[in-house]
């Protein structure tokens, strides 16, 4: 209902970042960048530390007009997806919620989502 940016971002094991801006993002369509192997490993370690694989698949509060986040991690034949819709209110562990801005920071999505800084 609101004007939250809608976009996908993927980071693969080699450090390739793939962004696809959809609605209300400064940059629409696909973009690509690269991050260091150390950044990929740090992100993986954060998922492991947050016990991401032991979470529920969905944390949804019974409210409307809030941003929703979907996070997926896959490696070594394992895959886990989690949907967060005001999840902290619905029991989402804080360490897992902190992964959302971390993914954006590591991927550098601000340049596409918000546009260039003044």
C-alpha positions as CSV (number, residue, x, y, z in Angstrom):
1,X,0.0,0.0,0.0
2,X,2.9,2.4,0.8
3,X,5.8,3.5,-1.3
4,X,8.5,1.1,-0.1
5,X,11.1,0.2,-2.6
6,X,10.5,-3.2,-4.2
7,X,13.7,-4.9,-5.3
8,X,15.6,-8.2,-5.3
9,X,19.2,-8.6,-4.4
10,X,21.3,-11.8,-4.7
11,X,24.8,-12.4,-3.6
12,X,26.5,-15.5,-4.9
13,X,29.5,-17.3,-3.4
14,X,31.9,-15.6,-5.8
15,X,30.8,-12.1,-4.6
16,X,28.7,-11.2,-7.6
17,X,25.8,-9.0,-6.5
18,X,22.7,-9.0,-8.7
19,X,20.1,-6.3,-8.1
20,X,16.7,-6.0,-9.8
21,X,14.8,-2.8,-9.0
22,X,11.0,-3.0,-9.4
23,X,8.8,-0.3,-7.9
24,X,9.7,2.9,-6.0
25,X,13.4,2.2,-6.4
26,X,15.7,4.9,-7.8
27,X,17.1,2.4,-10.3
28,X,14.7,0.0,-12.0
29,X,15.9,-3.1,-13.7
30,X,19.0,-5.3,-13.4
31,X,22.3,-4.1,-12.1
32,X,25.4,-6.0,-11.2
33,X,28.4,-5.4,-8.8
34,X,31.0,-7.4,-7.0
35,X,32.0,-7.7,-3.4
36,X,35.0,-9.3,-1.8
37,X,35.2,-12.9,-0.7
38,X,35.8,-11.7,2.9
39,X,32.4,-9.8,2.7
40,X,30.7,-13.0,1.5
41,X,32.2,-15.0,4.3
42,X,31.3,-12.5,6.9
43,X,27.7,-12.5,5.7
44,X,27.6,-16.3,5.7
45,X,29.0,-16.3,9.3
46,X,26.3,-13.8,10.4
47,X,23.6,-16.2,9.0
48,X,25.2,-19.1,10.9
49,X,25.6,-17.1,14.1
50,X,21.9,-16.1,13.9
51,X,20.9,-19.8,13.6
52,X,19.0,-18.9,10.5
53,X,18.3,-22.5,9.6
54,X,16.5,-23.0,12.9
55,X,14.0,-20.2,12.4
56,X,10.4,-20.6,11.4
57,X,9.7,-20.0,7.7
58,X,7.5,-17.0,8.4
59,X,7.1,-14.2,11.0
60,X,4.0,-12.1,10.3
61,X,2.3,-9.6,12.5
62,X,-1.4,-9.0,12.0
63,X,-1.1,-5.5,10.8
64,X,-1.1,-3.9,7.4
65,X,1.0,-1.5,5.3
66,X,4.5,-2.5,6.6
67,X,7.5,-3.5,4.5
68,X,8.0,-7.3,4.0
69,X,11.4,-8.9,3.6
70,X,12.2,-12.3,2.2
71,X,15.6,-13.8,2.9
72,X,16.9,-17.0,1.3
73,X,20.3,-18.6,1.8
74,X,21.5,-21.7,0.0
75,X,24.8,-23.5,0.1
76,X,26.0,-27.1,0.0
77,X,22.6,-28.4,-1.2
78,X,20.8,-26.7,1.7
79,X,18.2,-23.9,1.3
80,X,16.2,-21.9,3.7
81,X,13.7,-19.0,3.1
82,X,12.2,-16.8,5.7
83,X,9.5,-14.1,5.3
84,X,9.5,-11.2,7.7
85,X,6.5,-8.9,8.0
86,X,7.0,-6.9,11.2
87,X,8.6,-10.1,12.4
88,X,10.1,-8.7,15.6
89,X,6.6,-8.2,16.9
90,X,5.8,-11.8,15.8
91,X,8.8,-13.4,17.5
92,X,11.5,-13.1,14.9
93,X,14.9,-13.3,16.7
94,X,16.7,-9.9,16.7
95,X,19.9,-11.5,15.3
96,X,17.9,-12.7,12.3
97,X,16.2,-9.3,11.8
98,X,19.7,-7.7,11.8
99,X,20.6,-9.7,8.7
100,X,18.2,-7.6,6.6
101,X,20.2,-4.3,6.7
102,X,23.4,-6.3,6.7
103,X,22.6,-7.8,3.4
104,X,21.8,-4.4,1.9
105,X,25.0,-2.9,3.4
106,X,27.2,-5.7,2.1
107,X,25.5,-5.6,-1.3
108,X,25.7,-1.8,-1.5
109,X,22.0,-1.6,-2.6
110,X,21.6,2.0,-1.4
111,X,23.1,3.4,-4.6
112,X,20.3,1.7,-6.6
113,X,17.4,1.9,-4.1
114,X,17.9,5.5,-2.9
115,X,20.0,6.9,-5.7
116,X,23.3,8.8,-5.5
117,X,24.0,10.7,-2.3
118,X,24.0,14.5,-2.6
